[in-house]
């Protein structure tokens, strides 16, 4: 399981590096692309099958963020209908988003940007 996790994450990094080297896309574009790919894979339950076979290695990359966004939205849509899409997007990702905002604020107070 450890080997499969390592290979899956390494394969995603390889794809990102190839895209970065051969196109004019920035790292922000590639990150957004991977989130959308994770969302698309979760839409058809493909990402859940990847998690079963790869294990925790599929929960580490940025594609997992898209998977969690879609998973929360789909679960909340079943409960609350159409309005559940907006409500459920942050069900599984709230802790990660909150910690990113908090630590960004702390680091902005500690470090000064270079000109």
Buried (B, 14 or more C-beta within 10 A) or exposed (E): EEEBBEEBBEEBEEBBEEBBEEEEBEEEEBBBBBBEBBBBBBBEEEBEEBBEEBBBBBBEBBBBBBBBBBBBBBBBBEEEEEEBBEBBBBBBBEEEEEEEEEEEEEEEEEEEEEE
